[in-house]
Every structure is written in C-alpha cells, then in structure tokens.
Amino acid sequence: MPAARRPHVALFPWGSVVEDFLRPIGLDRRAFATGMSGGWLFGYAEAIRRRGIATTIVCFSSEVTSTERLINPSTGMATVFLPPSRVYRRLRRWPGDADDPCRPGGAGVIPRLVRYAATPAGVVMAALRAEGCTAILAQEYEHPRFDILIGVGRRLGLPVYATFQGAPPPATRFERRIRRSTIRRASALVAASVPEADRVRRTYGLPADRVVTIPNPLDLDMWRPASRRECRASMDLPETAAIVVCHGRIDMHRKGLDVLLEAWRGLVSAHPHRDLRLHLIGAGRDDAWLAGEMAARPVPGLRWVHRYVNDRAELCRELGAADSYVMASRHEGFPVAPLEALACGLPVVAADAPGIAEIFPHGEGDGGIVVPIGDAPALRRALERLLLDSDVRSRLASRARQRVEELCSLEVVGTRLAALLGV
C-alpha cells in the first residue's frame, strides 16, 4: 500500500494580483516572499506548520510572465508567483482598478467581473500538482478567486477551505448567484468572529458545522513585552511622556484615522500642559490624505513613521516604548494589530469593529476598553482614562498578555486548524 502523502496546504491570499496589497505599503514581491512575517497569511502558515502540515503560499503577480518560486531563508517557506491570464492583463487598467476587497462594490461591476480572469484554473492546477498540495485554503470566501478555486479543487479532488478577513458581500447579481453555489461546495469556512459565522450560515443556508470560528494566530515568541525604559532610551524618548501607538495600513475610512485624529486633537486641547504623544506607524493608499491633514491642521504630539515596518524587532520596540495602544477602525475581519499590542503588554482602546468583541468579551477584564465605531468623544475619553490614570493602565496591562495566550497563540490556533483539516 502506498504511503499517505504528507498534508500540504496551498494558501491563497486575497486580491487579483499581489501588487494590489504590496504597492500601497511600499514592498515588492521579493520582500514579501523572503522577509515578511505575521498577519493572517504567515500566522496561518506557521500555526499549521507546527502541527506537521506543510504550506506553500500561492500568489498571482502582474510582474511575472511565468511561474516564479521564492524561498524565505528564515522559515524555509515557499511562495509561488503565477501570471494572471492574458485577458486580465488586457482588460485591467493599472493601477486604477486595483483590487481592494474592503471597498463595498469594488471598482464597479465590469472590473469586479474581470477579476475572475485573474485566476486561470489551468495555471493553478499545474502549480498545485508541482507543489504536491493536498488541500486549498483561500483568504476571503466572498471574492472571485474563491469561486475559481472551488472548481480547481473539484477537478483535482482536493478539499477547499476559506477564511474571512473583512471582504464585503458580493456586489453583483452574477457573483451572488455563483457564490451561493460555491460556498456550499466548500469543505468548511473559517470565520474569526461569531457574528460573521452566523451571517454566513444564515445567508447561504449552511449547517452549523460547516462554519467554524477560529481567531487569527499570533507568534508569541516574536511578540512579547520589552523594557519600557530601554525602548525609550533607544529611541531618545523622554520617560515622562504619555505615548499612544497605532500601527498598520494608512487607510483613512477603514482604519478610522479621521476619528483618531479628531479624538487626539480634543485630548491634547483638554490637557495642554501634559506631554502627550501619538505614534502612528504605517503607509498605505491614503498617505497623501494624512500628509495633507497634518499640513492643513497640525496634530500636536503626532509622530508618523511613514513606511510599512516589516522588522518585527523594530515594531516590538515601538510598542514597548508606549503606554497604551489605539485602534479606531470602522471595519475589520479579525484585527491582528491589537493582539500584537496585547502580547507586548499594552492596554488597548479599540472601536467596536468586527472581531473586537471576540478579543475583548469582558472589556477591561481582557485588557481593553471598547468604544462605539466612529465616536471620537468616546475614543478621547477612553484614551484619557488610560493615559492619566496609572492604576487603570496597570490593571488592564496585567491582563493583556494572558488574554492573547489563551485566545490565539500559534499552538492554540494550530491545533484547531489541524482538526479542521482532518490532521
């Protein structure tokens, strides 16, 4: 009897081509494949690797004309870049129709339908055979690529799984019709939050066991508390300053950066004699908006690290130097950034975006203060409590690390994912 093949999962990130994600944050595909870590994609890969499951990341790139395979020298993980179809290359206008699954309706009906052409099934099948993959896991089950992968899985006899990371429901009648069929043919779906799992079951008529809730994983060996004094000394920051940090993509509406700046201006205005500082770390499609906002209405105490920081040691130092963390997002799938802050021992103020209720079901008892979405005054008051009351700050910080250990360590999530995959 032939030996059973080792489980090997092909991970497909969202988007028609990977440059839709990489260009706004200033990275290229080589930096992505050989130096990037963390987030949903690399967290999932590491979590299941620890359970003995091999992974290959499979992306489509506008910059390759044949298959390209790159290896991360630190992890040994392979990333395969495939070319989109010629039809897609001809019909897509660079960069105006960039695929952003977080924009309701995307770029319009025609561009959304064109996205189906970005994933030629034959190219995918050849890559999966070459890698020896035994299962497919796609980011975003409400995206055209998922529909194509369902067909690929059926032709190759491979199970297809998919997750939710914040994409809106299908915007066209065609998508809604085909999605109702493809979602029912998936082996299982993973939603990080209970409300999303309930929505998918209700919308598509799925049985309860076909949609499971599993949070995004976090490598707690990488994200851990550091000496606040040493971090500040290395960055030439005063011990007496009260520092709030926020990191991620510069996306004004989705990340609620307009709300954050309004709340911060109100906080600084109410306490003119305190050294209050807001450290904003990241880059994205709304860099010009933020630069213009800072020029038109200076933001007291704001320090903007205007780049996508891929160095985890640098990010841990930034988090270690802070007193608290803030996330003002209007929409998320299951946010990883506040988990990274909790792992570094920071109390968190977060808007009640999707996924936040799962991170902080007991609010302050889990290390966080949750405020309504889009409510700048409530955000200001919560930040004020943390920054001006050391007892509150210490109480929440004491719970932070324990919360992520029990919720989303690589071991906890990896065990649940392995069970889902039948390993």
N, C-alpha and C positions, 0 to 999 in steps of 0.2 A: 504494500500500500504506500503510495507516495506521501512524503512528509507534508504536513499542513504548512501553508505559506505564513510567514510572519505578518501580523497585522501591519498594514501600511496605508496611512490616510493621506489623500491629496487635499490640501487646504486651499480654497479659492477665496481671496479677499474680494470685497465689493469693487464695483466700478467697471466700466468697459475696458479701460486701459489704466495701468498703474500710475501713469503720469498725472491722471486726474487728482490723485492723492499727493503725489510727490512734488509736483511743481509749486503749488502754493506754499509748501513748507521748505522749499529750497534744497531738496535732495534729488539725487538721480538714482537709477535702478541699481547701480553697483553699490552705492552707500546703503541702500535699502537691504540688499541681499547679504552683504558682508559685514555690516556694522550695526544694524538696527536690532532692537530687542524690546520686550514689553508690549503693552497694548493687548487687544484681543488676539491678534494673529499669532504673535510669538509666545504669548502666555499660553494659549491653547496648545501650541506645538510642544512646549516644554512640559506642560502638565501631562499630556498623554505619553510623551517620551519616557517620563519617569515610571509609567506603567507598562513599559516594554513595547510601545506602539511607535513604529517609525512614521515620519512625516516628510512630505515634500510640499513646499509652497508653490502653487501654480498661478502665474500672473500673465496677463496679456499686456504687451508693450507696443506703443506706437513707434518705438525706435529700433525694433528688430524686424528683420525680414525672414529669419529662420530661427529655429529653437536655440536658445542660449541657456546654459546651466551654470550657475554660480554657487560656490560653497562658502558658507560662513566659517572663517578659520577658527573662531572661538567655540562654536557649537557643533560644527560638522554638518549642519542642516543645509539641504539643497533647496535652491529656489530656481524654478524653471520659468523662463520668459518665452511666451509664444507670440507669434504675429497675429494681429486681427485679420479678418478677411479683407480681400481687395475691395469688396463692395463697401465695407465700413470705411476703409481708408478714403474712398472716393466721395462718399456721402457726408462724412463728418467734416465740419469746418473747425480747424484748430485756431485758437483754443476756445472759441465762443460757445461751443456746445459741450463743454466739459461736464462729465457725468458726476452729479452730486446727489446721492440717494437721500440726502436730508432735506432737499428742496421739494416741497409738495408740487407735483406736476412736472418737476424737472424743467427741461428747456422747451417743452411743448410736445404735442402728440407725435409729430414726424420724427424729431430727434430721439424720442423715447423708443419708438418702434425700430429705428435704425440700430439701437443698441443690441438688438437680437443678432445683428450681423457681426458684432464684435467677437462672438464666440463660435468659430467654426467647429462643429462637432467632430469632424474627422481629425483635425489637429489635436483636439483634446484627447480623443481616443488613442492616438498614436503616442502621445506623451504619457498617458496613464499606463499603457502597456509597457513602455520603455522603463518606467519607474517601478513597475511591479506593484501598483497600488491595489488595495483590496477594498477600499471604501472612499467615498467622496464626502467632504464636509465644506459647505459653502457659507460664506458670510452673507447674510440677508436673504431670507426666503421670499421677500417681496421685491425682487429685482429680476430683470430679464435673464441674467446669466443662470439663475437657479432653474428656470424653465428648460434651458438647453441642457443643463447637467442632469436633469431628471431623465431626459431622452438618452443621454450618453450612458448613464447608469443602467438603464434598461437594456441597451444593446450589448453592454459588456458584462451584464449580470452582477453589477456592483450595487450595494446599498448606498443611498444618498441621504445625507443629513444636512440640516441647515440651521443657522442661528439668526437671531435678531439683534442688530446693533444700532437701530434708530431710523431705518428707512421708512418713508411714508407708504401707505397702502397704494395699490396700483391706481394710476390716474386715468387710464383709457379703458374703454369697454373691451377691447381686444385683450388687454392684459388681465382684466378681471375674469374674463371667461377662461383664458388658458391657465391662469393661476389657480382657479378653483379645482381644475383637473390635476395640475402638477403637485400642488401641496398635498392632495390626498394620496399621491403616489410616493411621497417621501417616506423613508423608513421611520423617521422621527424628526421633530423640530425641537430646538432648544431656545427657550425664552429666559432671559435673566430675571424678569420681574413677573410676579403673579398677575397683575392686570393685563400685561401683554399676552401671557399664556391664555388667560380667559378670553381675550379678544379673538385670538386666532382660533381657538376651539369653537367659539360662537360663530365667527364669520364663515368658516369653512366646514362646519359640521363635523369636526374631528372628535374621536373618542378621547377621554381624559388621558390615557396612557400614551398617546401619540405626541403630546406636547409636554416636555419636562422643563422645570425651572432649575437652571444651574447658573450661578454667577460667573462673571469673568474671573479668571485666575490671576494671582499675583505672586511673584517670586519674592518671598520674604527674606531670603538670604541676600538679595540685592537691595531691597528697600528696608531700612532699619534706622532706628534713632541714632543720632550723632551728637557730639558735644556742641551745644549751642554756642558756648564761649569760643571754642576752637573754630567753628564755622564762621562766626562773625569776624574773628581776628583775621582769618584767611581772606576775607572779602573787605576788610577795612571798614566794618560797620560798627557803630557805637553800641555798647552794652545797654544804654538807656533807651534806645529807640524801640517803639512798638511796631512790629513788622507783620504784615499780612502778605501771603504769597498766593499766586494763581498761575497755573501753567497749562498750556495746551494750544490748540489752534486759535488764531485770531479770526473769529467768525462772529461778527457783531451781534446778529439776531439770535442765532442758535445758542451761542455761549452767554448771551445776556450781558455783553460788555457795556452796552449803554446803561443798563440798570446798575451795574457795578460802579461805573464812573459817577453816576448821579448819587448813589449811596455814599461813595467815598468823599465826594465834594461836601456833602452835608455833614459827614462825620468830622472832617478836618475843620470845617467852618465852626462847628459847635465846640471844638477844643483847640483853639488857635495857639495855645502855649505848650501843647504836647508834641513830641517828635513822633508823628505818625507816618508810616511808610507803607506803600503798596508796591510790591514787586510783581510785575506781570511778565511772564516768560513765554515766548512763542512767536510764531509767524503764521501767516495764512492769507486768504484771499481778501481780507478786509484790513490789511496793513495800511493802505492809503487812507482809509476812513479813520483809523486810530491816530495816524500821524497828523491828519488834518484836525481832528478833535483836540489833540494836545496843543497844536499851534494856535487854534482859534480860542480855546478856553483852557489855559494851562491847568494841569491837575496837580495840586500840591502833594509832594511826597511820592509821586509816581516814578518808579524806575522800570523802564521797559527793556528787557533783554530781547532785542529784535532778531530772533533767529529760532529755528527749531533745534532744541538742545537734545542731542541723541546720546550724550555722555551721561550715563546714569550716576556716576560719581559726582558730576557737577550738579545734577538735579538734586541728589541727596544733600549736597552741601547747601544749596539754595533753601531746601525745605528745613534743613537742620538749623539754619540761621533765623528762621521765622518763629513767631509766637503763635500764629494760627493760619488757617487756610480758608479760602473762599471760593465757591463755585456758584455763579449766578445763572446757570444755563436755563433756557426755556425748554430745550428738548435734548434728550439723550437716549441711548439704548440701555446701556448699563455702564455708568461712568467709571473709568479706572483711576482718573486723577485724584479724586478724594480718597480712594483706597490707598494710593501711594502716600498721601499725606498722613493718613491714619497710621500706616505702617511705620512712618518716621516719627510717630508720637505726637502729631499735631491735632489739636481740636479743630473741627470743621464747621463752617457756616455754609449751608447749601440751600439753593432754591429747590422746591419740591418737584423736580423734573423726574421723568420715568427712571426707575431704578433706585432713586434715593430712599424711598420707603423701605426697600429691601435692605439697604445698607444701615439705615437708622430706624429700625422698627420701634425702638424705645427712645428715640430722640437723644436727649442729653445722656441717657443711660448707656448709649452706644458711642458716645464721643462726639456727637454733632448737634447743632442747632438747625432745625429745618424751618424755612420761611416760605411764604407763598411765591409762586413764579411771578416775576415782573414787578414785585413790590419793593421799590427802592427804600422807602422809610423803614420797612421791617428788616431789610438787609442791613441798613445802617445801625438800627438798634441792636441787632444780634452781634455785629462786629464790635460795637461799643461795649457790650457786656464782656466779651472775651478779652478785649484789649485793656480795659480799665479795671477789671476785677480779676486779680490773680488767683483767687480761690476758685472761681468758676472755671478759669482756664486750666488750672491744675487738676480739678476734678474730672473734666472732660478728657484731658490728655492722659490721665491714668487709665482710662478705659480704651483708648484708641487702638493700641497695638493688639490687645486681646481680641477686639472685635474682628479685625481682619484675619487673625489666626484661625478663628472659629468659622469664619464665613468663606474665605476664598484663597486659602493657601494652595499652592500647587498640588500638595498631597490630597487635600480635601476635594478639590475640583477634578483632579486627575482620576481619582477613584470613581467619582460619579460619571465622568465621561467614558471611562473604560467599561463601566457597567452598561452604559447606553449602547456602546459599540459591541457589546457581547464578548468582551475580552476578560 
